[in-house]
Amino acid sequence: MAKRFKGYPPPCPPPGRPKRFGSFKLIIIQFIPPIIVFQLLRTLFLPTAFDLFLLACMIVLLLCYFCGIF
């Protein structure tokens, strides 16, 4: 088996800097939208100022994240 791949160069790492927060992005994509939907439903059924503020903050932070602001 080793003779078969003898002339090939060793695998090189992908170009550019390694991603530091790759798994963090997956967590955000999987968990934040359901939390926002839950908060939206909670705001619709029990509209308090705190719920509206929390929902607005979640949506703004998610949009900032996807636009690449931080």
All heavy atoms as a GROMACS GRO file, in nm:
protein
  567
    1MET      N    1   0.082  -0.119   0.000
    1MET     CA    2   0.000   0.000   0.000
    1MET      C    3   0.087   0.126   0.000
    1MET      O    4   0.053   0.224  -0.062
    1MET     CB    5  -0.091  -0.003   0.123
    1MET     CG    6  -0.194   0.106   0.122
    1MET     SD    7  -0.321   0.064   0.006
    1MET     CE    8  -0.454   0.162   0.062
    2ALA      N    9   0.201   0.121   0.072
    2ALA     CA   10   0.287   0.238   0.079
    2ALA      C   11   0.354   0.264  -0.056
    2ALA      O   12   0.378   0.379  -0.091
    2ALA     CB   13   0.391   0.220   0.187
    3LYS      N   14   0.382   0.160  -0.134
    3LYS     CA   15   0.446   0.179  -0.264
    3LYS      C   16   0.351   0.250  -0.360
    3LYS      O   17   0.395   0.321  -0.449
    3LYS     CB   18   0.487   0.043  -0.322
    3LYS     CG   19   0.601  -0.021  -0.249
    3LYS     CD   20   0.636  -0.153  -0.314
    3LYS     CE   21   0.749  -0.220  -0.240
    3LYS     NZ   22   0.784  -0.349  -0.302
    4ARG      N   23   0.225   0.230  -0.344
    4ARG     CA   24   0.127   0.290  -0.434
    4ARG      C   25   0.128   0.442  -0.425
    4ARG      O   26   0.113   0.511  -0.526
    4ARG     CB   27  -0.011   0.235  -0.400
    4ARG     CG   28  -0.121   0.284  -0.486
    4ARG     CD   29  -0.250   0.217  -0.447
    4ARG     NE   30  -0.360   0.276  -0.522
    4ARG     CZ   31  -0.487   0.259  -0.494
    4ARG    NH1   32  -0.520   0.182  -0.392
    4ARG    NH2   33  -0.580   0.315  -0.565
    5PHE      N   34   0.144   0.499  -0.307
    5PHE     CA   35   0.140   0.642  -0.287
    5PHE      C   36   0.279   0.703  -0.268
    5PHE      O   37   0.292   0.811  -0.214
    5PHE     CB   38   0.054   0.676  -0.164
    5PHE     CG   39  -0.088   0.634  -0.180
    5PHE    CD1   40  -0.136   0.524  -0.114
    5PHE    CD2   41  -0.174   0.705  -0.263
    5PHE    CE1   42  -0.267   0.484  -0.127
    5PHE    CE2   43  -0.305   0.666  -0.278
    5PHE     CZ   44  -0.353   0.555  -0.211
    6LYS      N   45   0.381   0.635  -0.315
    6LYS     CA   46   0.517   0.679  -0.289
    6LYS      C   47   0.551   0.810  -0.359
    6LYS      O   48   0.621   0.895  -0.304
    6LYS     CB   49   0.614   0.570  -0.332
    6LYS     CG   50   0.753   0.588  -0.281
    6LYS     CD   51   0.834   0.466  -0.310
    6LYS     CE   52   0.970   0.477  -0.245
    6LYS     NZ   53   1.052   0.360  -0.268
    7GLY      N   54   0.504   0.834  -0.478
    7GLY     CA   55   0.542   0.953  -0.554
    7GLY      C   56   0.455   1.075  -0.526
    7GLY      O   57   0.484   1.184  -0.575
    8TYR      N   58   0.351   1.062  -0.449
    8TYR     CA   59   0.261   1.175  -0.427
    8TYR      C   60   0.314   1.265  -0.315
    8TYR      O   61   0.376   1.218  -0.219
    8TYR     CB   62   0.122   1.125  -0.388
    8TYR     CG   63   0.050   1.059  -0.503
    8TYR    CD1   64   0.054   0.921  -0.519
    8TYR    CD2   65  -0.019   1.134  -0.596
    8TYR    CE1   66  -0.010   0.860  -0.624
    8TYR    CE2   67  -0.084   1.075  -0.702
    8TYR     CZ   68  -0.080   0.938  -0.715
    8TYR     OH   69  -0.144   0.879  -0.820
    9PRO      N   70   0.291   1.396  -0.327
    9PRO     CA   71   0.336   1.485  -0.219
    9PRO      C   72   0.248   1.468  -0.095
    9PRO      O   73   0.134   1.423  -0.104
    9PRO     CB   74   0.317   1.625  -0.279
    9PRO     CG   75   0.211   1.609  -0.382
    9PRO     CD   76   0.228   1.469  -0.436
   10PRO      N   77   0.302   1.503   0.022
   10PRO     CA   78   0.220   1.491   0.143
   10PRO      C   79   0.105   1.592   0.141
   10PRO      O   80   0.114   1.695   0.075
   10PRO     CB   81   0.320   1.523   0.256
   10PRO     CG   82   0.426   1.603   0.190
   10PRO     CD   83   0.435   1.555   0.050
   11PRO      N   84  -0.004   1.561   0.209
   11PRO     CA   85  -0.118   1.654   0.209
   11PRO      C   86  -0.078   1.784   0.279
   11PRO      O   87  -0.009   1.785   0.379
   11PRO     CB   88  -0.226   1.580   0.287
   11PRO     CG   89  -0.153   1.477   0.365
   11PRO     CD   90  -0.030   1.442   0.288
   12CYS      N   91  -0.121   1.895   0.220
   12CYS     CA   92  -0.087   2.025   0.278
   12CYS      C   93  -0.211   2.083   0.348
   12CYS      O   94  -0.324   2.053   0.310
   12CYS     CB   95  -0.037   2.121   0.171
   12CYS     SG   96  -0.156   2.153   0.041
   13PRO      N   97  -0.191   2.167   0.448
   13PRO     CA   98  -0.306   2.228   0.517
   13PRO      C   99  -0.374   2.328   0.425
   13PRO      O  100  -0.314   2.378   0.329
   13PRO     CB  101  -0.242   2.296   0.638
   13PRO     CG  102  -0.100   2.318   0.601
   13PRO     CD  103  -0.064   2.206   0.508
   14PRO      N  104  -0.501   2.360   0.450
   14PRO     CA  105  -0.572   2.457   0.366
   14PRO      C  106  -0.506   2.594   0.376
   14PRO      O  107  -0.448   2.629   0.479
   14PRO     CB  108  -0.715   2.458   0.422
   14PRO     CG  109  -0.704   2.398   0.557
   14PRO     CD  110  -0.586   2.307   0.556
   15PRO      N  111  -0.513   2.675   0.269
   15PRO     CA  112  -0.449   2.806   0.273
   15PRO      C  113  -0.519   2.901   0.369
   15PRO      O  114  -0.638   2.888   0.396
   15PRO     CB  115  -0.461   2.855   0.128
   15PRO     CG  116  -0.577   2.782   0.073
   15PRO     CD  117  -0.579   2.649   0.143
   16GLY      N  118  -0.443   2.997   0.420
   16GLY     CA  119  -0.501   3.096   0.509
   16GLY      C  120  -0.486   3.056   0.655
   16GLY      O  121  -0.435   2.949   0.689
   17ARG      N  122  -0.532   3.148   0.741
   17ARG     CA  123  -0.526   3.121   0.884
   17ARG      C  124  -0.627   3.016   0.924
   17ARG      O  125  -0.734   3.007   0.865
   17ARG     CB  126  -0.558   3.249   0.962
   17ARG     CG  127  -0.449   3.351   0.955
   17ARG     CD  128  -0.482   3.476   1.033
   17ARG     NE  129  -0.586   3.457   1.132
   17ARG     CZ  130  -0.651   3.555   1.190
   17ARG    NH1  131  -0.626   3.679   1.158
   17ARG    NH2  132  -0.743   3.533   1.280
   18PRO      N  133  -0.597   2.935   1.024
   18PRO     CA  134  -0.697   2.838   1.071
   18PRO      C  135  -0.815   2.911   1.136
   18PRO      O  136  -0.799   3.015   1.199
   18PRO     CB  137  -0.620   2.753   1.172
   18PRO     CG  138  -0.504   2.836   1.213
   18PRO     CD  139  -0.471   2.925   1.097
   19LYS      N  140  -0.931   2.854   1.120
   19LYS     CA  141  -1.051   2.914   1.179
   19LYS      C  142  -1.053   2.890   1.328
   19LYS      O  143  -1.038   2.777   1.374
   19LYS     CB  144  -1.176   2.855   1.115
   19LYS     CG  145  -1.190   2.891   0.969
   19LYS     CD  146  -1.318   2.834   0.912
   19LYS     CE  147  -1.332   2.869   0.766
   19LYS     NZ  148  -1.454   2.814   0.708
   20ARG      N  149  -1.073   2.998   1.404
   20ARG     CA  150  -1.071   2.985   1.549
   20ARG      C  151  -1.208   2.950   1.604
   20ARG      O  152  -1.219   2.882   1.704
   20ARG     CB  153  -1.024   3.117   1.611
   20ARG     CG  154  -0.879   3.145   1.584
   20ARG     CD  155  -0.835   3.278   1.635
   20ARG     NE  156  -0.886   3.306   1.766
   20ARG     CZ  157  -0.890   3.426   1.821
   20ARG    NH1  158  -0.847   3.529   1.755
   20ARG    NH2  159  -0.938   3.443   1.942
   21PHE      N  160  -1.313   2.999   1.541
   21PHE     CA  161  -1.447   2.982   1.597
   21PHE      C  162  -1.538   2.905   1.502
   21PHE      O  163  -1.654   2.940   1.484
   21PHE     CB  164  -1.509   3.118   1.630
   21PHE     CG  165  -1.429   3.197   1.730
   21PHE    CD1  166  -1.359   3.310   1.693
   21PHE    CD2  167  -1.425   3.156   1.861
   21PHE    CE1  168  -1.286   3.382   1.784
   21PHE    CE2  169  -1.352   3.227   1.954
   21PHE     CZ  170  -1.283   3.341   1.916
   22GLY      N  171  -1.487   2.800   1.440
   22GLY     CA  172  -1.569   2.723   1.346
   22GLY      C  173  -1.685   2.652   1.414
   22GLY      O  174  -1.797   2.654   1.366
   23SER      N  175  -1.660   2.590   1.528
   23SER     CA  176  -1.767   2.520   1.598
   23SER      C  177  -1.862   2.619   1.665
   23SER      O  178  -1.980   2.590   1.684
   23SER     CB  179  -1.709   2.425   1.702
   23SER     OG  180  -1.635   2.496   1.798
   24PHE      N  181  -1.811   2.737   1.700
   24PHE     CA  182  -1.896   2.839   1.761
   24PHE      C  183  -2.003   2.884   1.664
   24PHE      O  184  -2.118   2.907   1.702
   24PHE     CB  185  -1.810   2.958   1.805
   24PHE     CG  186  -1.886   3.064   1.877
   24PHE    CD1  187  -1.935   3.042   2.004
   24PHE    CD2  188  -1.907   3.187   1.817
   24PHE    CE1  189  -2.005   3.139   2.071
   24PHE    CE2  190  -1.977   3.285   1.883
   24PHE     CZ  191  -2.026   3.262   2.010
   25LYS      N  192  -1.969   2.895   1.536
   25LYS     CA  193  -2.067   2.935   1.435
   25LYS      C  194  -2.176   2.829   1.421
   25LYS      O  195  -2.293   2.862   1.406
   25LYS     CB  196  -1.997   2.957   1.302
   25LYS     CG  197  -2.087   3.015   1.196
   25LYS     CD  198  -2.008   3.053   1.073
   25LYS     CE  199  -2.099   3.120   0.973
   25LYS     NZ  200  -2.026   3.164   0.854
   26LEU      N  201  -2.138   2.701   1.428
   26LEU     CA  202  -2.239   2.596   1.421
   26LEU      C  203  -2.334   2.602   1.539
   26LEU      O  204  -2.455   2.579   1.524
   26LEU     CB  205  -2.170   2.459   1.417
   26LEU     CG  206  -2.093   2.427   1.291
   26LEU    CD1  207  -2.021   2.294   1.305
   26LEU    CD2  208  -2.186   2.424   1.172
   27ILE      N  209  -2.283   2.634   1.656
   27ILE     CA  210  -2.369   2.645   1.773
   27ILE      C  211  -2.467   2.760   1.755
   27ILE      O  212  -2.587   2.747   1.784
   27ILE     CB  213  -2.283   2.665   1.900
   27ILE    CG1  214  -2.207   2.537   1.932
   27ILE    CG2  215  -2.369   2.707   2.019
   27ILE    CD1  216  -2.104   2.552   2.042
   28ILE      N  217  -2.419   2.872   1.704
   28ILE     CA  218  -2.508   2.987   1.684
   28ILE      C  219  -2.616   2.954   1.583
   28ILE      O  220  -2.734   2.984   1.603
   28ILE     CB  221  -2.426   3.110   1.642
   28ILE    CG1  222  -2.350   3.163   1.762
   28ILE    CG2  223  -2.515   3.219   1.584
   28ILE    CD1  224  -2.268   3.285   1.736
   29ILE      N  225  -2.579   2.891   1.473
   29ILE     CA  226  -2.677   2.859   1.368
   29ILE      C  227  -2.781   2.760   1.419
   29ILE      O  228  -2.898   2.768   1.383
   29ILE     CB  229  -2.604   2.806   1.244
   29ILE    CG1  230  -2.525   2.919   1.179
   29ILE    CG2  231  -2.701   2.745   1.145
   29ILE    CD1  232  -2.437   2.875   1.066
   30GLN      N  233  -2.742   2.667   1.506
   30GLN     CA  234  -2.836   2.565   1.552
   30GLN      C  235  -2.924   2.610   1.668
   30GLN      O  236  -3.040   2.570   1.676
   30GLN     CB  237  -2.760   2.440   1.594
   30GLN     CG  238  -2.700   2.366   1.478
   30GLN     CD  239  -2.620   2.246   1.522
   30GLN    OE1  240  -2.603   2.223   1.642
   30GLN    NE2  241  -2.570   2.170   1.427
   31PHE      N  242  -2.871   2.692   1.759
   31PHE     CA  243  -2.945   2.719   1.881
   31PHE      C  244  -3.010   2.857   1.888
   31PHE      O  245  -3.111   2.873   1.955
   31PHE     CB  246  -2.853   2.702   2.003
   31PHE     CG  247  -2.817   2.560   2.029
   31PHE    CD1  248  -2.687   2.516   2.013
   31PHE    CD2  249  -2.913   2.468   2.066
   31PHE    CE1  250  -2.653   2.384   2.035
   31PHE    CE2  251  -2.880   2.336   2.088
   31PHE     CZ  252  -2.751   2.294   2.072
   32ILE      N  253  -2.954   2.956   1.822
   32ILE     CA  254  -3.009   3.091   1.835
   32ILE      C  255  -3.145   3.107   1.766
   32ILE      O  256  -3.236   3.166   1.825
   32ILE     CB  257  -2.906   3.195   1.786
   32ILE    CG1  258  -2.782   3.192   1.874
   32ILE    CG2  259  -2.965   3.335   1.785
   32ILE    CD1  260  -2.806   3.226   2.020
   33PRO      N  261  -3.166   3.060   1.643
   33PRO     CA  262  -3.299   3.077   1.583
   33PRO      C  263  -3.415   3.016   1.664
   33PRO      O  264  -3.517   3.082   1.680
   33PRO     CB  265  -3.285   3.012   1.446
   33PRO     CG  266  -3.141   3.029   1.414
   33PRO     CD  267  -3.070   3.011   1.544
   34PRO      N  268  -3.403   2.894   1.720
   34PRO     CA  269  -3.513   2.847   1.803
   34PRO      C  270  -3.536   2.933   1.928
   34PRO      O  271  -3.651   2.953   1.969
   34PRO     CB  272  -3.471   2.705   1.843
   34PRO     CG  273  -3.376   2.663   1.741
   34PRO     CD  274  -3.306   2.786   1.697
   35ILE      N  275  -3.429   2.986   1.985
   35ILE     CA  276  -3.445   3.073   2.101
   35ILE      C  277  -3.517   3.201   2.060
   35ILE      O  278  -3.605   3.252   2.134
   35ILE     CB  279  -3.308   3.103   2.166
   35ILE    CG1  280  -3.253   2.976   2.229
   35ILE    CG2  281  -3.318   3.214   2.269
   35ILE    CD1  282  -3.110   2.989   2.278
   36ILE      N  283  -3.484   3.255   1.943
   36ILE     CA  284  -3.551   3.376   1.896
   36ILE      C  285  -3.699   3.348   1.868
   36ILE      O  286  -3.785   3.430   1.899
   36ILE     CB  287  -3.480   3.432   1.771
   36ILE    CG1  288  -3.345   3.491   1.814
   36ILE    CG2  289  -3.563   3.537   1.701
   36ILE    CD1  290  -3.263   3.545   1.701
   37VAL      N  291  -3.729   3.232   1.811
   37VAL     CA  292  -3.870   3.196   1.786
   37VAL      C  293  -3.944   3.183   1.918
   37VAL      O  294  -4.058   3.232   1.933
   37VAL     CB  295  -3.880   3.067   1.702
   37VAL    CG1  296  -4.022   3.015   1.698
   37VAL    CG2  297  -3.827   3.092   1.562
   38PHE      N  298  -3.884   3.118   2.017
   38PHE     CA  299  -3.946   3.107   2.149
   38PHE      C  300  -3.969   3.245   2.210
   38PHE      O  301  -4.077   3.272   2.264
   38PHE     CB  302  -3.858   3.023   2.241
   38PHE     CG  303  -3.902   3.027   2.385
   38PHE    CD1  304  -4.014   2.958   2.425
   38PHE    CD2  305  -3.832   3.102   2.477
   38PHE    CE1  306  -4.056   2.962   2.558
   38PHE    CE2  307  -3.872   3.107   2.609
   38PHE     CZ  308  -3.984   3.038   2.649
   39GLN      N  309  -3.870   3.332   2.198
   39GLN     CA  310  -3.884   3.466   2.254
   39GLN      C  311  -3.990   3.545   2.178
   39GLN      O  312  -4.065   3.623   2.238
   39GLN     CB  313  -3.750   3.540   2.248
   39GLN     CG  314  -3.749   3.672   2.320
   39GLN     CD  315  -3.772   3.656   2.469
   39GLN    OE1  316  -3.734   3.557   2.528
   39GLN    NE2  317  -3.838   3.753   2.528
   40LEU      N  318  -4.001   3.525   2.048
   40LEU     CA  319  -4.105   3.592   1.970
   40LEU      C  320  -4.244   3.547   2.013
   40LEU      O  321  -4.334   3.629   2.032
   40LEU     CB  322  -4.084   3.563   1.821
   40LEU     CG  323  -4.185   3.624   1.724
   40LEU    CD1  324  -4.179   3.775   1.729
   40LEU    CD2  325  -4.160   3.575   1.583
   41LEU      N  326  -4.261   3.416   2.033
   41LEU     CA  327  -4.391   3.366   2.080
   41LEU      C  328  -4.422   3.418   2.220
   41LEU      O  329  -4.536   3.456   2.250
   41LEU     CB  330  -4.393   3.214   2.079
   41LEU     CG  331  -4.391   3.150   1.941
   41LEU    CD1  332  -4.376   2.999   1.953
   41LEU    CD2  333  -4.515   3.186   1.864
   42ARG      N  334  -4.322   3.420   2.305
   42ARG     CA  335  -4.343   3.471   2.440
   42ARG      C  336  -4.381   3.620   2.437
   42ARG      O  337  -4.467   3.665   2.513
   42ARG     CB  338  -4.214   3.451   2.520
   42ARG     CG  339  -4.224   3.500   2.661
   42ARG     CD  340  -4.094   3.477   2.733
   42ARG     NE  341  -4.091   3.562   2.852
   42ARG     CZ  342  -4.008   3.551   2.949
   42ARG    NH1  343  -3.916   3.458   2.945
   42ARG    NH2  344  -4.012   3.632   3.051
   43THR      N  345  -4.317   3.695   2.347
   43THR     CA  346  -4.348   3.837   2.335
   43THR      C  347  -4.489   3.858   2.281
   43THR      O  348  -4.559   3.951   2.322
   43THR     CB  349  -4.246   3.905   2.242
   43THR    OG1  350  -4.116   3.880   2.293
   43THR    CG2  351  -4.267   4.054   2.235
   44LEU      N  352  -4.533   3.771   2.191
   44LEU     CA  353  -4.669   3.785   2.137
   44LEU      C  354  -4.775   3.755   2.242
   44LEU      O  355  -4.880   3.820   2.245
   44LEU     CB  356  -4.687   3.692   2.017
   44LEU     CG  357  -4.612   3.732   1.890
   44LEU    CD1  358  -4.627   3.624   1.784
   44LEU    CD2  359  -4.661   3.864   1.838
   45PHE      N  360  -4.750   3.656   2.327
   45PHE     CA  361  -4.851   3.618   2.426
   45PHE      C  362  -4.842   3.700   2.554
   45PHE      O  363  -4.943   3.718   2.623
   45PHE     CB  364  -4.839   3.469   2.459
   45PHE     CG  365  -4.883   3.381   2.346
   45PHE    CD1  366  -4.796   3.288   2.292
   45PHE    CD2  367  -5.011   3.390   2.293
   45PHE    CE1  368  -4.835   3.206   2.187
   45PHE    CE2  369  -5.052   3.309   2.189
   45PHE     CZ  370  -4.963   3.217   2.136
   46LEU      N  371  -4.724   3.748   2.589
   46LEU     CA  372  -4.708   3.825   2.713
   46LEU      C  373  -4.614   3.943   2.684
   46LEU      O  374  -4.496   3.940   2.717
   46LEU     CB  375  -4.648   3.734   2.821
   46LEU     CG  376  -4.634   3.794   2.961
   46LEU    CD1  377  -4.771   3.825   3.019
   46LEU    CD2  378  -4.558   3.698   3.050
   47PRO      N  379  -4.666   4.046   2.618
   47PRO     CA  380  -4.578   4.155   2.575
   47PRO      C  381  -4.540   4.249   2.690
   47PRO      O  382  -4.615   4.337   2.728
   47PRO     CB  383  -4.662   4.228   2.470
   47PRO     CG  384  -4.801   4.199   2.506
   47PRO     CD  385  -4.803   4.065   2.573
   48THR      N  386  -4.423   4.230   2.744
   48THR     CA  387  -4.370   4.323   2.843
   48THR      C  388  -4.253   4.397   2.779
   48THR      O  389  -4.201   4.357   2.675
   48THR     CB  390  -4.322   4.248   2.968
   48THR    OG1  391  -4.215   4.161   2.931
   48THR    CG2  392  -4.435   4.168   3.032
   49ALA      N  393  -4.212   4.504   2.841
   49ALA     CA  394  -4.102   4.584   2.787
   49ALA      C  395  -3.973   4.502   2.787
   49ALA      O  396  -3.893   4.512   2.693
   49ALA     CB  397  -4.085   4.710   2.869
   50PHE      N  398  -3.954   4.421   2.889
   50PHE     CA  399  -3.833   4.338   2.895
   50PHE      C  400  -3.829   4.237   2.781
   50PHE      O  401  -3.724   4.216   2.719
   50PHE     CB  402  -3.826   4.266   3.031
   50PHE     CG  403  -3.709   4.172   3.041
   50PHE    CD1  404  -3.581   4.221   3.057
   50PHE    CD2  405  -3.728   4.035   3.034
   50PHE    CE1  406  -3.473   4.135   3.066
   50PHE    CE2  407  -3.621   3.948   3.043
   50PHE     CZ  408  -3.493   3.999   3.059
   51ASP      N  409  -3.942   4.174   2.750
   51ASP     CA  410  -3.946   4.077   2.641
   51ASP      C  411  -3.919   4.143   2.507
   51ASP      O  412  -3.847   4.088   2.423
   51ASP     CB  413  -4.083   4.007   2.637
   51ASP     CG  414  -4.101   3.911   2.752
   51ASP    OD1  415  -4.002   3.850   2.793
   51ASP    OD2  416  -4.214   3.898   2.801
   52LEU      N  417  -3.975   4.260   2.485
   52LEU     CA  418  -3.949   4.331   2.360
   52LEU      C  419  -3.802   4.370   2.348
   52LEU      O  420  -3.742   4.358   2.242
   52LEU     CB  421  -4.038   4.455   2.351
   52LEU     CG  422  -4.188   4.428   2.335
   52LEU    CD1  423  -4.266   4.557   2.348
   52LEU    CD2  424  -4.214   4.364   2.200
   53PHE      N  425  -3.744   4.417   2.457
   53PHE     CA  426  -3.603   4.455   2.456
   53PHE      C  427  -3.514   4.334   2.432
   53PHE      O  428  -3.420   4.339   2.352
   53PHE     CB  429  -3.568   4.521   2.590
   53PHE     CG  430  -3.423   4.555   2.604
   53PHE    CD1  431  -3.370   4.662   2.536
   53PHE    CD2  432  -3.341   4.479   2.685
   53PHE    CE1  433  -3.235   4.693   2.547
   53PHE    CE2  434  -3.207   4.509   2.698
   53PHE     CZ  435  -3.153   4.616   2.629
   54LEU      N  436  -3.544   4.223   2.496
   54LEU     CA  437  -3.466   4.101   2.479
   54LEU      C  438  -3.475   4.048   2.336
   54LEU      O  439  -3.374   4.009   2.277
   54LEU     CB  440  -3.513   3.995   2.579
   54LEU     CG  441  -3.423   3.877   2.605
   54LEU    CD1  442  -3.290   3.924   2.661
   54LEU    CD2  443  -3.490   3.782   2.702
   55LEU      N  444  -3.594   4.049   2.280
   55LEU     CA  445  -3.612   4.003   2.142
   55LEU      C  446  -3.536   4.093   2.045
   55LEU      O  447  -3.469   4.044   1.954
   55LEU     CB  448  -3.761   4.001   2.107
   55LEU     CG  449  -3.796   3.955   1.966
   55LEU    CD1  450  -3.753   3.811   1.946
   55LEU    CD2  451  -3.944   3.972   1.941
   56ALA      N  452  -3.543   4.223   2.065
   56ALA     CA  453  -3.472   4.315   1.978
   56ALA      C  454  -3.321   4.294   1.987
   56ALA      O  455  -3.251   4.294   1.885
   56ALA     CB  456  -3.508   4.459   2.014
   57CYS      N  457  -3.270   4.275   2.107
   57CYS     CA  458  -3.126   4.251   2.125
   57CYS      C  459  -3.083   4.123   2.056
   57CYS      O  460  -2.978   4.118   1.990
   57CYS     CB  461  -3.091   4.245   2.273
   57CYS     SG  462  -3.093   4.404   2.353
   58MET      N  463  -3.161   4.016   2.068
   58MET     CA  464  -3.126   3.889   2.004
   58MET      C  465  -3.121   3.903   1.853
   58MET      O  466  -3.028   3.853   1.788
   58MET     CB  467  -3.228   3.782   2.042
   58MET     CG  468  -3.216   3.729   2.180
   58MET     SD  469  -3.339   3.600   2.200
   58MET     CE  470  -3.331   3.576   2.375
   59ILE      N  471  -3.221   3.969   1.796
   59ILE     CA  472  -3.226   3.984   1.651
   59ILE      C  473  -3.111   4.070   1.602
   59ILE      O  474  -3.045   4.038   1.502
   59ILE     CB  475  -3.363   4.039   1.608
   59ILE    CG1  476  -3.470   3.934   1.633
   59ILE    CG2  477  -3.361   4.080   1.461
   59ILE    CD1  478  -3.611   3.982   1.610
   60VAL      N  479  -3.082   4.179   1.671
   60VAL     CA  480  -2.972   4.266   1.629
   60VAL      C  481  -2.839   4.194   1.639
   60VAL      O  482  -2.755   4.201   1.548
   60VAL     CB  483  -2.972   4.396   1.713
   60VAL    CG1  484  -2.843   4.472   1.696
   60VAL    CG2  485  -3.091   4.482   1.677
   61LEU      N  486  -2.815   4.120   1.746
   61LEU     CA  487  -2.689   4.047   1.760
   61LEU      C  488  -2.674   3.938   1.654
   61LEU      O  489  -2.565   3.917   1.602
   61LEU     CB  490  -2.678   3.988   1.901
   61LEU     CG  491  -2.657   4.089   2.013
   61LEU    CD1  492  -2.662   4.019   2.148
   61LEU    CD2  493  -2.525   4.160   1.995
   62LEU      N  494  -2.783   3.870   1.622
   62LEU     CA  495  -2.776   3.766   1.520
   62LEU      C  496  -2.747   3.827   1.384
   62LEU      O  497  -2.665   3.776   1.307
   62LEU     CB  498  -2.907   3.686   1.516
   62LEU     CG  499  -2.906   3.564   1.424
   62LEU    CD1  500  -2.810   3.459   1.479
   62LEU    CD2  501  -3.045   3.507   1.412
   63LEU      N  502  -2.811   3.939   1.352
   63LEU     CA  503  -2.785   4.006   1.224
   63LEU      C  504  -2.641   4.058   1.217
   63LEU      O  505  -2.576   4.048   1.114
   63LEU     CB  506  -2.884   4.119   1.202
   63LEU     CG  507  -3.028   4.076   1.173
   63LEU    CD1  508  -3.119   4.197   1.164
   63LEU    CD2  509  -3.034   3.995   1.045
   64CYS      N  510  -2.592   4.112   1.327
   64CYS     CA  511  -2.453   4.159   1.330
   64CYS      C  512  -2.356   4.043   1.310
   64CYS      O  513  -2.255   4.058   1.241
   64CYS     CB  514  -2.424   4.228   1.462
   64CYS     SG  515  -2.501   4.389   1.480
   65TYR      N  516  -2.388   3.930   1.368
   65TYR     CA  517  -2.301   3.813   1.353
   65TYR      C  518  -2.296   3.766   1.208
   65TYR      O  519  -2.190   3.737   1.154
   65TYR     CB  520  -2.346   3.701   1.444
   65TYR     CG  521  -2.260   3.578   1.433
   65TYR    CD1  522  -2.135   3.575   1.491
   65TYR    CD2  523  -2.304   3.468   1.360
   65TYR    CE1  524  -2.054   3.464   1.479
   65TYR    CE2  525  -2.223   3.357   1.348
   65TYR     CZ  526  -2.099   3.355   1.407
   65TYR     OH  527  -2.020   3.245   1.394
   66PHE      N  528  -2.413   3.759   1.143
   66PHE     CA  529  -2.416   3.711   1.006
   66PHE      C  530  -2.360   3.812   0.908
   66PHE      O  531  -2.313   3.776   0.800
   66PHE     CB  532  -2.558   3.672   0.965
   66PHE     CG  533  -2.598   3.537   1.017
   66PHE    CD1  534  -2.709   3.522   1.098
   66PHE    CD2  535  -2.524   3.424   0.988
   66PHE    CE1  536  -2.745   3.399   1.147
   66PHE    CE2  537  -2.558   3.301   1.037
   66PHE     CZ  538  -2.671   3.287   1.116
   67CYS      N  539  -2.365   3.940   0.941
   67CYS     CA  540  -2.306   4.043   0.854
   67CYS      C  541  -2.155   4.053   0.874
   67CYS      O  542  -2.088   4.124   0.800
   67CYS     CB  543  -2.372   4.178   0.879
   67CYS     SG  544  -2.542   4.184   0.823
   68GLY      N  545  -2.102   3.990   0.975
   68GLY     CA  546  -1.959   3.987   0.997
   68GLY      C  547  -1.907   4.106   1.077
   68GLY      O  548  -1.790   4.140   1.068
   69ILE      N  549  -1.993   4.171   1.153
   69ILE     CA  550  -1.949   4.286   1.233
   69ILE      C  551  -1.860   4.242   1.347
   69ILE      O  552  -1.762   4.305   1.380
   69ILE     CB  553  -2.070   4.369   1.280
   69ILE    CG1  554  -2.138   4.430   1.159
   69ILE    CG2  555  -2.028   4.475   1.380
   69ILE    CD1  556  -2.266   4.503   1.188
   70PHE      N  557  -1.893   4.130   1.409
   70PHE     CA  558  -1.804   4.072   1.512
   70PHE      C  559  -1.809   3.921   1.505
   70PHE      O  560  -1.882   3.863   1.436
   70PHE     CB  561  -1.840   4.120   1.653
   70PHE     CG  562  -1.980   4.086   1.698
   70PHE    CD1  563  -2.012   3.964   1.753
   70PHE    CD2  564  -2.080   4.180   1.686
   70PHE    CE1  565  -2.138   3.934   1.795
   70PHE    CE2  566  -2.208   4.153   1.728
   70PHE     CZ  567  -2.238   4.031   1.781
   0.00000   0.00000   0.00000
